[in-house]
Amino acid sequence: MRLLKKIVLIALGLAAVVAAAAAAALHFVPAVQDRLIAMMADERLGIDHGNLLAEDGLRVAICGSGSPMPDPDRAPACNLVFAGGEIFVVDSGAGSWARAAGWQMPAGKVNAVLFTHFHSDHIGDLGEVNLQSWVGGRSQPLAVYGGPGIERIVAGFNEAYALDRGYRVAHHGADFLNPELGIMEAIQIDGVMPGAPVIVLERNGVKVTAFTVDHDPVHPAFGYRFEYKGRSVVFSGDTHKSANLAEAAKGADLLIHEAMVMEAVAIMHEAAVRHGNARIAKILADIPDYHASPRDAAETAAAAGVPQLVLSHLIPPVPHWFGKIIFLRDTAIPGVETHLAFDGMLIELPAGSKDVRYGNLGN
């Protein structure tokens, strides 16, 4: 019986090896490869996120929760707001639009980009946002909002992509890609002062207000408040702890606020000094004075009476499981529920409710 059992086990093992080898061999058959490609294409192109544009509430997707520091899991700053049948982009750090494109966003519905300020990690992907939304069927030129200096930013990107636009029109035809819709329009936001926010746009029930934040010596530096169907979300932009931000965020449902773990940056600074990297040490010594800690963000939310806080633009880059420990360890404040952003986070604020629902577009 023991011999028979051994023979059976050996036979089963050989059969498994043969089956695995046969399956592996099939991957070298062109017809099988083509079938696999078709399956992957169906899975990818079959994704439909049109429901994000439903007019039953306000929605936010985070396509960049990182910072200028390299992070394989987080792109630099980028947020999408879905309201009034449109998509509004708040900041577009380099590589961030690839996240949104990977989720099969309805890019043709992107009609406006709003910059909090002009640091490279907030503007680097503007060209791709414009290009992809144009190719995606946008029906009007992309409006790009920002403080004084926005004309230079937009003109620079328009010129940088001029040859590319020409190639694509020549290839696909002007009937398919209207050249005029590929050129962005700069809209300068003027008159924003501490204590004096400015309404940036108001249409289809969506109201967007700009207000100043403290990112000195960076000027202009804005935050934005979006209101739609009785729900509201506030974006801090990059800022030190700001009383003006707390005032502008009063009564909002959700605050998305930047966060830097100061203790971690100090440890990194000490390591840079030990290793003789004076330039990195200098940068790490400088940056804390124009960013906010997680505790600062939580206190701002509490002062504004905002019950839901999402920490984003996370410094330093750490794995998400560890970030949930170090970024949230000092944020326990009564009345404020704090979450850690990740690329793909979806936040839904249904109309006629106080609910705030969290999901994952990356799933």
C-alpha positions as CSV (number, residue, x, y, z in Angstrom):
1,M,0.0,0.0,0.0
2,R,2.8,2.4,0.8
3,L,4.5,1.7,-2.5
4,L,1.2,2.3,-4.4
5,K,0.7,5.5,-2.5
6,K,4.1,6.8,-3.5
7,I,3.5,5.8,-7.1
8,V,0.3,7.7,-7.1
9,L,1.8,10.8,-5.6
10,I,4.7,10.8,-8.1
11,A,2.3,10.4,-10.9
12,L,0.2,13.3,-9.7
13,G,3.3,15.5,-9.3
14,L,4.5,14.6,-12.8
15,A,1.0,15.4,-14.2
16,A,1.1,18.8,-12.4
17,V,4.5,19.6,-13.9
18,V,3.4,18.5,-17.4
19,A,0.2,20.6,-17.1
20,A,2.2,23.7,-15.9
21,A,4.7,23.2,-18.7
22,A,1.9,22.9,-21.3
23,A,0.2,26.0,-20.0
24,A,3.5,27.9,-20.1
25,A,4.1,26.7,-23.7
26,L,0.7,28.0,-24.7
27,H,1.8,31.5,-23.9
28,F,4.2,31.2,-26.8
29,V,1.3,30.5,-29.3
30,P,0.4,33.7,-31.1
31,A,-3.4,32.9,-31.0
32,V,-3.2,32.5,-27.3
33,Q,-1.3,35.7,-26.9
34,D,-3.8,37.6,-29.0
35,R,-6.7,36.1,-26.9
36,L,-5.0,37.3,-23.7
37,I,-4.5,40.8,-25.2
38,A,-8.2,40.9,-26.1
39,M,-9.2,39.9,-22.6
40,M,-7.0,42.6,-21.1
41,A,-8.3,45.2,-23.5
42,D,-11.9,44.2,-22.7
43,E,-11.2,44.5,-19.0
44,R,-9.4,47.9,-19.3
45,L,-11.7,49.5,-21.8
46,G,-14.8,48.1,-20.3
47,I,-14.3,50.3,-17.2
48,D,-17.0,52.9,-17.0
49,H,-16.6,55.7,-14.4
50,G,-19.4,57.8,-15.9
51,N,-21.2,57.4,-12.6
52,L,-18.7,59.7,-11.0
53,L,-20.3,62.5,-12.9
54,A,-23.8,61.8,-11.6
55,E,-25.4,64.9,-10.2
56,D,-26.4,63.3,-6.9
57,G,-23.5,64.8,-4.9
58,L,-19.9,65.9,-4.8
59,R,-17.0,63.5,-5.4
60,V,-13.2,63.8,-5.1
61,A,-10.5,61.4,-6.4
62,I,-6.9,61.8,-5.3
63,C,-4.6,61.1,-8.2
64,G,-1.5,62.4,-6.5
65,S,-1.0,62.2,-2.7
66,G,2.8,62.6,-2.7
67,S,5.4,65.4,-2.8
68,P,8.5,66.3,-4.7
69,M,10.3,63.5,-2.9
70,P,10.4,60.3,-5.1
71,D,7.8,57.8,-4.1
72,P,7.0,54.7,-6.2
73,D,3.5,54.6,-4.7
74,R,2.5,58.2,-4.8
75,A,2.5,60.8,-7.6
76,P,2.9,64.5,-6.7
77,A,-0.1,66.6,-5.9
78,C,-3.2,66.1,-8.0
79,N,-6.9,66.0,-7.1
80,L,-10.1,65.6,-9.3
81,V,-13.4,67.1,-8.3
82,F,-16.6,65.8,-10.0
83,A,-19.5,68.2,-9.8
84,G,-22.1,69.7,-12.2
85,G,-21.3,67.2,-14.9
86,E,-17.6,68.3,-15.1
87,I,-14.2,67.3,-13.8
88,F,-12.1,70.0,-12.1
89,V,-8.4,69.3,-11.6
90,V,-6.7,70.9,-8.5
91,D,-3.0,70.8,-9.2
92,S,-1.3,68.4,-11.6
93,G,2.1,67.2,-10.4
94,A,4.4,65.3,-12.8
95,G,3.1,61.8,-13.6
96,S,-0.1,62.3,-11.7
97,W,-2.4,62.3,-14.8
98,A,-1.2,58.7,-15.6
99,R,-2.9,57.6,-12.5
100,A,-6.2,59.1,-13.6
101,A,-5.8,57.8,-17.1
102,G,-5.2,54.3,-15.7
103,W,-8.6,54.5,-14.0
104,Q,-10.2,55.3,-17.4
105,M,-11.4,58.7,-16.3
106,P,-13.8,60.4,-18.8
107,A,-11.0,62.8,-19.7
108,G,-13.2,64.8,-22.1
109,K,-15.2,66.1,-19.2
110,V,-12.1,67.9,-17.7
111,N,-12.8,71.6,-18.3
112,A,-10.7,73.4,-15.7
113,V,-7.4,73.2,-13.9
114,L,-6.9,75.2,-10.7
115,F,-3.4,75.7,-9.4
116,T,-2.8,76.3,-5.7
117,H,0.7,77.7,-6.6
118,F,3.5,77.2,-9.1
119,H,5.9,74.8,-7.5
120,S,6.9,72.1,-10.0
121,D,5.3,69.3,-8.1
122,H,2.0,71.0,-8.6
123,I,2.2,72.0,-12.3
124,G,4.4,69.4,-14.0
125,D,1.7,67.4,-15.7
126,L,-0.4,70.3,-17.1
127,G,0.6,69.5,-20.6
128,E,-0.7,65.9,-20.2
129,V,-3.9,67.0,-18.6
130,N,-4.5,69.3,-21.6
131,L,-3.4,66.7,-24.2
132,Q,-5.4,63.8,-22.8
133,S,-8.6,65.8,-22.3
134,W,-8.3,67.2,-25.8
135,V,-7.9,63.7,-27.3
136,G,-10.6,62.5,-25.0
137,G,-13.1,64.8,-26.7
138,R,-13.2,68.0,-24.6
139,S,-15.6,70.5,-26.2
140,Q,-13.9,73.7,-25.2
141,P,-10.4,75.0,-24.6
142,L,-9.0,74.0,-21.2
143,A,-9.3,76.9,-18.7
144,V,-6.3,77.1,-16.3
145,Y,-6.8,79.2,-13.2
146,G,-4.1,80.6,-11.0
147,G,-2.7,83.8,-9.4
148,P,-0.5,86.3,-11.1
149,G,2.1,84.4,-13.2
150,I,-0.5,81.9,-14.6
151,E,-0.1,83.5,-18.1
152,R,3.5,82.5,-18.2
153,I,2.8,79.0,-17.1
154,V,0.1,78.4,-19.7
155,A,2.0,80.1,-22.5
156,G,5.1,78.0,-21.7
157,F,3.1,74.7,-21.8
158,N,1.2,75.8,-25.0
159,E,4.5,76.4,-26.7
160,A,6.2,73.3,-25.4
161,Y,3.4,71.1,-26.9
162,A,2.9,73.1,-30.1
163,L,4.8,70.6,-32.3
164,D,3.0,67.7,-30.7
165,R,-0.4,69.3,-31.4
166,G,0.6,69.8,-35.0
167,Y,1.7,66.1,-35.4
168,R,-1.6,64.8,-33.9
169,V,-3.8,67.1,-36.0
170,A,-1.9,66.1,-39.2
171,H,-2.3,62.4,-38.2
172,H,-5.9,62.2,-37.0
173,G,-7.4,65.2,-38.9
174,A,-8.7,68.5,-37.7
175,D,-12.3,67.2,-37.7
176,F,-11.3,64.7,-35.0
177,L,-8.9,67.0,-33.1
178,N,-9.9,70.6,-33.4
179,P,-6.5,72.5,-33.1
180,E,-8.2,75.5,-31.3
181,L,-9.3,73.2,-28.5
182,G,-5.8,72.0,-27.9
183,I,-4.6,75.5,-26.8
184,M,-5.2,76.3,-23.1
185,E,-6.6,79.6,-21.8
186,A,-5.0,81.2,-18.8
187,I,-7.5,82.8,-16.3
188,Q,-5.7,85.0,-13.7
189,I,-7.2,85.1,-10.2
190,D,-6.9,88.6,-8.8
191,G,-7.8,90.3,-5.5
192,V,-7.4,87.4,-3.2
193,M,-6.2,88.7,0.2
194,P,-6.2,87.3,3.7
195,G,-9.7,87.5,5.0
196,A,-11.0,88.3,1.5
197,P,-11.6,85.1,-0.6
198,V,-12.6,85.4,-4.2
199,I,-15.2,83.4,-6.1
200,V,-13.3,81.9,-9.0
201,L,-16.2,80.4,-10.9
202,E,-19.8,79.6,-10.5
203,R,-21.7,77.4,-13.0
204,N,-24.0,74.4,-13.1
205,G,-24.6,74.7,-9.4
206,V,-20.8,74.5,-8.6
207,K,-19.2,77.3,-6.7
208,V,-15.4,77.6,-6.3
209,T,-13.7,80.1,-4.0
210,A,-10.0,80.9,-3.7
211,F,-8.4,82.0,-0.5
212,T,-4.8,82.7,0.6
213,V,-2.6,80.3,2.6
214,D,0.8,80.7,4.2
215,H,3.5,79.2,1.9
216,D,5.9,82.1,2.2
217,P,8.1,82.9,0.2
218,V,5.8,81.4,-2.4
219,H,3.3,84.0,-3.7
220,P,0.6,83.5,-4.8
221,A,-0.4,80.5,-2.7
222,F,-4.1,79.6,-2.6
223,G,-6.4,77.1,-1.2
224,Y,-9.8,76.3,-2.8
225,R,-13.3,75.6,-1.5
226,F,-15.8,73.7,-3.7
227,E,-19.5,73.8,-3.0
228,Y,-22.1,71.7,-4.8
229,K,-25.6,70.6,-3.8
230,G,-25.2,71.5,-0.2
231,R,-21.8,69.7,0.2
232,S,-18.4,71.2,0.4
233,V,-14.7,70.2,0.2
234,V,-11.7,72.4,0.9
235,F,-8.1,71.9,-0.4
236,S,-5.4,73.5,1.6
237,G,-2.7,73.6,-1.0
238,D,0.8,73.8,0.5
239,T,0.8,75.8,3.7
240,H,2.1,76.3,7.1
241,K,-0.7,76.2,9.8
242,S,-3.0,79.0,8.6
243,A,-5.7,80.8,10.4
244,N,-7.1,82.1,7.1
245,L,-7.5,78.5,5.9
246,A,-9.4,77.6,9.1
247,E,-11.7,80.6,8.4
248,A,-12.2,79.7,4.8
249,A,-13.0,76.1,5.7
250,K,-15.6,76.9,8.3
251,G,-18.6,74.5,8.1
252,A,-17.2,72.4,5.3
253,D,-17.8,68.7,5.1
254,L,-14.2,67.7,4.2
255,L,-10.7,69.2,4.4
256,I,-7.9,67.8,2.3
257,H,-4.8,69.1,3.9
258,E,-1.1,68.7,3.3
259,A,1.0,67.1,6.0
260,M,4.7,66.8,6.9
261,V,5.9,64.6,9.8
262,M,8.4,67.1,11.2
263,E,10.2,64.5,13.4
264,A,10.8,62.3,10.4
265,V,12.2,65.1,8.4
266,A,14.5,66.1,11.3
267,I,15.8,62.5,11.4
268,M,16.4,62.6,7.7
269,H,18.3,65.9,8.1
270,E,20.6,64.3,10.7
271,A,21.3,61.4,8.4
272,A,22.2,63.8,5.5
273,V,24.6,65.6,7.8
274,R,26.2,62.3,9.0
275,H,26.7,61.2,5.4
276,G,28.1,64.6,4.3
277,N,25.3,65.5,1.9
278,A,25.2,69.2,2.6
279,R,22.8,70.1,-0.2
280,I,20.1,67.6,1.0
281,A,20.7,68.6,4.6
282,K,20.1,72.3,3.6
283,I,16.8,71.4,1.9
284,L,15.6,69.3,4.7
285,A,16.5,72.1,7.2
286,D,14.5,74.6,5.2
287,I,11.3,72.9,4.2
288,P,9.5,72.6,7.6
289,D,8.9,76.3,7.9
290,Y,6.4,76.4,5.1
291,H,4.5,73.1,5.7
292,A,2.1,71.9,8.3
293,S,2.3,68.9,10.6
294,P,-0.5,66.3,10.8
295,R,-1.4,67.8,14.2
296,D,-1.5,71.3,12.7
297,A,-4.0,70.0,10.0
298,A,-6.2,68.3,12.6
299,E,-6.2,71.4,14.8
300,T,-7.2,73.5,11.7
301,A,-10.0,71.1,10.9
302,A,-11.2,71.3,14.5
303,A,-11.1,75.1,14.5
304,A,-13.1,75.2,11.3
305,G,-15.6,72.7,12.5
306,V,-14.8,70.2,9.7
307,P,-15.6,66.6,10.8
308,Q,-13.6,64.8,8.1
309,L,-9.9,65.4,7.4
310,V,-7.7,63.7,4.7
311,L,-4.0,64.2,4.9
312,S,-2.3,64.4,1.5
313,H,0.9,65.8,-0.1
314,L,2.7,63.5,2.3
315,I,6.2,64.2,3.4
316,P,8.3,62.1,3.8
317,P,7.5,59.2,1.5
318,V,6.9,56.0,3.4
319,P,4.9,52.8,2.7
320,H,1.2,53.3,3.2
321,W,1.0,50.8,6.1
322,F,3.7,52.7,8.0
323,G,2.3,56.1,7.0
324,K,-1.0,55.2,8.7
325,I,1.0,54.9,11.9
326,I,3.3,57.9,11.8
327,F,1.0,60.4,10.0
328,L,-2.0,59.6,12.2
329,R,-0.2,59.2,15.6
330,D,-0.8,62.7,16.8
331,T,-4.1,63.6,15.1
332,A,-6.7,62.4,17.7
333,I,-8.8,65.5,18.3
334,P,-12.5,65.3,19.3
335,G,-14.9,65.9,16.4
336,V,-12.3,65.2,13.7
337,E,-11.9,61.9,11.9
338,T,-8.6,61.8,10.1
339,H,-7.7,59.6,7.1
340,L,-4.5,59.1,5.1
341,A,-4.7,59.8,1.4
342,F,-3.5,57.4,-1.2
343,D,-3.4,57.5,-5.0
344,G,-6.8,56.2,-6.1
345,M,-8.8,57.3,-3.0
346,L,-12.3,58.2,-3.9
347,I,-14.4,60.3,-1.5
348,E,-18.1,60.7,-2.1
349,L,-20.3,63.3,-0.4
350,P,-24.0,62.6,-1.4
351,A,-26.4,65.4,-1.7
352,G,-29.0,65.8,1.1
353,S,-26.8,64.0,3.6
354,K,-23.9,64.4,6.0
355,D,-22.3,61.2,4.9
356,V,-18.7,61.0,3.7
357,R,-17.9,57.7,2.0
358,Y,-14.4,56.4,1.2
359,G,-13.5,54.1,-1.6
360,N,-10.7,53.0,-3.9
361,L,-10.6,53.6,-7.7
362,G,-7.6,51.5,-8.0
363,N,-9.5,48.3,-7.1
